[in-house]
Amino acid sequence: MTSQLEVCLLTLPHETRFVRHEASRKMSTMTQTSDHSTAITSDSLDDGPILVVDDDDSLREFCSRVLQAYGHEVHTAGLAEEALSLASQNSYRVVLLDLKMPGMDGIECLRRLKAQGCRADVVMITGYGNVPTAVEAMKVGARDIVEKPFRLDDLQAMLQDILARQQKAVSGDPIVAFIQTNATDIGSRKDVAKRLGVSLERVSACVQEQTGLSFRQFLHACRLDLAKRLLENTELDVSEIAVRAGFQTVQHFSRVFSKREGVSPKIYRLRIRAEN
């Protein structure tokens, strides 16, 4: 018997048909649960809903069902205006936001979400190779970018990474959390101390105590984590990624990246693509 999810998959455009076997397996697991809103994974970090915004009914329904199967509570919207209304009434942890929609596009929706105080991490869904839009989305405040077509497991891994970072920021030291959240805009300890009203010594001590790293090492680690996500999920060139991650020059970025990862940014990207 064909499941509802398989029907949804069959109606999707070719470029957005994901791993059917895996999706069907997840749906099967979910339908064996008496309450579909109950998490089926013990390591789910979702304490708040995820909002999926896409005008493609089939893709929106598919993403919703799959994310529910992974244990997430999911709300959906077909238009940017609907998403803004929902965001004003709910506290979302993550928003998956399609770039191209009728009327208001994803970039403008992202701007308005930020303007109305939405604190969710926004993941922008773009078409393959849409580099200028990816750059603009990061400037406006997108946490991450995913290009169509994308794999089911990659989407879940990205969400788990975002949720884990949120959980760490909530439970950890506020100074460390501030640096993690604002790493691309921080230039020195003075920026952190001034913003939080603490001494330079307090900033250094907290970072060392919580992470075992110096302030500069931790700042670089936070920036490199963002750079790695951009290398993995976008087609931005290395020089643009260096800027987006908060480095002054591509040479400095490449030097710091190579020291930490053991390979250059370009080689890192090639290895990731080869593995996938």
C-alpha positions in Angstrom: 0.0 0.0 0.0 1.4 3.4 -1.0 1.9 5.7 1.9 0.8 9.4 1.9 4.5 10.4 1.9 5.3 8.3 -1.2 2.4 9.9 -3.0 3.8 13.3 -2.0 7.2 12.3 -3.3 5.8 11.1 -6.6 4.2 14.5 -7.2 7.4 16.5 -6.5 9.5 18.0 -9.4 12.4 15.7 -10.3 15.1 17.9 -8.9 13.4 17.9 -5.4 12.8 14.1 -5.2 14.9 13.2 -2.2 16.0 9.8 -1.0 12.7 7.9 -1.3 13.6 4.8 0.7 14.9 6.8 3.7 11.9 9.1 3.7 9.4 6.2 3.5 11.2 4.4 6.3 10.9 7.5 8.5 7.2 7.9 7.6 6.7 4.2 8.4 8.3 4.7 11.8 6.1 7.7 12.5 2.8 6.0 11.6 3.6 3.2 14.1 3.4 5.8 16.9 0.0 6.4 18.4 0.6 10.2 18.7 2.2 11.7 15.6 3.3 14.8 17.5 5.4 12.7 19.9 9.1 12.7 19.2 10.4 9.3 18.0 14.1 10.1 18.5 15.5 10.2 22.0 18.2 12.7 21.1 15.7 15.3 19.6 16.6 18.8 20.8 13.4 20.4 19.6 11.7 22.4 22.4 9.9 24.7 20.0 8.4 24.4 16.6 10.0 24.7 13.2 8.4 26.9 10.5 8.5 25.7 6.9 7.8 28.5 4.4 7.4 27.4 0.7 4.7 28.1 -1.9 5.2 24.6 -3.4 2.5 22.6 -1.6 4.1 19.2 -2.3 7.5 20.3 -1.1 6.1 22.0 2.0 4.0 19.0 2.9 7.0 16.7 2.3 9.3 18.7 4.5 6.7 18.9 7.2 6.1 15.1 7.3 9.8 14.2 7.3 10.7 16.7 10.0 7.8 15.4 12.1 9.1 11.9 11.6 12.4 13.1 13.0 10.6 14.3 16.1 10.1 18.0 15.4 6.9 20.0 15.8 6.3 21.7 12.5 4.2 24.6 11.3 3.8 25.5 7.7 3.1 28.6 5.6 2.6 29.0 1.8 3.3 32.7 1.6 5.6 35.1 3.2 2.8 37.2 4.7 1.4 34.1 6.4 4.8 33.3 7.8 5.1 36.8 9.3 1.7 36.4 10.9 2.6 33.0 12.4 6.0 34.3 13.6 4.2 37.1 15.5 2.1 34.6 17.4 4.7 31.8 18.0 8.3 31.5 19.2 10.1 29.4 16.5 13.5 28.0 16.9 14.2 27.5 13.2 12.5 28.9 10.0 13.1 27.1 6.7 12.4 29.9 4.2 12.2 29.5 0.4 13.7 32.3 -1.6 11.3 32.6 -4.5 7.6 32.9 -3.6 4.7 34.8 -5.1 4.5 38.4 -3.8 7.0 38.9 -1.1 10.2 37.0 -1.6 12.3 35.2 1.0 14.9 38.0 1.4 12.2 40.6 2.2 10.4 38.1 4.5 13.7 37.5 6.3 14.2 41.3 6.8 10.7 41.7 8.2 11.1 38.7 10.5 14.2 40.3 12.0 12.5 43.7 12.2 9.5 42.3 14.1 11.8 40.6 16.6 11.8 37.0 15.4 14.8 35.3 17.1 14.6 32.0 15.1 17.6 30.9 13.1 16.6 31.2 9.5 17.8 28.7 6.9 17.3 30.1 3.3 16.4 27.6 0.6 17.8 28.6 -2.8 18.2 27.3 -6.3 21.5 25.7 -7.2 24.3 28.2 -7.8 22.4 31.3 -6.7 25.5 32.9 -5.3 24.4 36.6 -5.2 21.2 35.7 -3.3 23.2 33.5 -0.9 25.5 36.4 -0.1 22.5 38.8 0.4 20.7 36.3 2.6 23.8 36.0 4.9 24.1 39.8 5.1 20.4 40.1 6.1 20.8 37.5 8.8 20.3 34.0 7.5 22.0 31.4 9.7 22.5 29.0 6.9 21.7 28.3 3.3 20.6 25.0 1.6 20.5 24.6 -2.1 18.0 22.5 -4.1 18.2 19.6 -4.5 19.2 18.7 -1.0 19.4 15.3 0.7 17.1 14.4 3.5 19.9 13.5 5.9 21.7 16.7 5.2 18.7 18.8 6.1 18.3 16.9 9.4 22.0 17.2 10.2 21.9 20.9 9.5 18.9 21.3 11.8 20.4 19.2 14.6 23.6 21.3 14.4 21.6 24.6 14.7 19.5 23.2 17.6 22.5 21.9 19.4 24.2 25.4 19.1 21.0 27.0 20.4 20.9 24.6 23.4 24.6 25.2 24.2 24.1 29.0 24.0 21.1 28.8 26.4 22.8 26.5 28.9 26.3 28.0 28.8 28.0 31.1 29.9 26.4 34.3 28.5 29.8 35.7 27.4 30.6 32.5 25.5 27.1 32.5 24.0 27.4 36.1 22.9 30.7 35.4 21.1 29.2 32.3 19.4 26.2 34.3 18.2 28.1 37.4 17.1 31.5 36.0 16.0 31.4 37.6 12.6 30.9 41.1 14.0 33.3 40.9 16.9 36.7 42.4 16.4 38.3 42.1 19.8 37.7 41.4 23.5 36.9 45.1 23.8 33.8 44.7 21.7 32.5 41.9 24.0 33.4 43.7 27.2 31.7 46.9 26.1 28.6 45.2 24.9 28.1 43.1 28.0 29.5 45.6 30.5 32.3 43.4 31.9 36.0 43.7 32.1 38.5 42.4 29.5 39.9 40.0 32.1 36.4 38.6 32.7 35.9 37.9 29.0 39.2 36.1 28.8 38.6 34.1 32.0 35.2 33.0 31.0 36.3 31.8 27.5 39.2 29.9 28.9 37.2 28.3 31.7 34.3 27.3 29.4 36.2 26.2 26.3 39.8 25.7 27.2 40.8 28.2 24.5 42.1 31.7 24.4 39.7 34.4 23.3 41.3 34.6 19.8 41.3 30.8 19.4 37.6 30.6 20.3 36.6 33.5 18.1 38.4 31.8 15.2 36.7 28.5 16.0 33.3 30.1 15.8 34.1 31.8 12.6 35.5 28.7 11.0 32.4 26.7 12.0 30.4 29.2 9.9 32.9 29.0 7.1 32.7 25.2 7.0 28.9 25.3 6.6 29.2 27.8 3.8 31.8 25.6 2.1 29.6 22.6 2.5 26.2 24.1 1.5 26.9 26.9 -1.0 28.9 27.7 -4.1 30.3 30.9 -2.7 34.0 31.3 -3.6 36.6 31.2 -0.8 37.1 35.0 -0.8 33.4 35.7 -0.2 33.2 33.0 2.5 36.2 34.7 4.2 34.3 38.0 4.4 31.0 36.4 5.5 32.8 34.5 8.3 34.4 37.7 9.6 38.0 37.5 8.4 39.7 40.6 7.0 41.5 38.9 4.2 41.2 35.6 2.3 44.9 35.0 3.1 44.3 35.2 6.8 41.2 33.0 6.5 43.0 30.3 4.5 45.9 30.3 6.9 43.7 29.9 10.0 41.5 27.3 8.3 44.4 25.2 7.1 46.0 25.3 10.6 42.8 24.0 12.2 41.6 21.6 9.5 44.9 20.4 8.1 43.8 21.3 4.5 43.0 24.4 2.6 39.3 25.6 2.3 39.3 24.5 -1.4 40.5 21.0 -0.6 38.1 20.8 2.3 35.2 21.6 0.0 36.3 19.0 -2.6 36.6 16.3 0.0 33.1 17.0 1.3 31.6 17.0 -2.2 33.4 13.7 -3.0 32.1 12.1 0.2 28.5 13.1 -0.7 
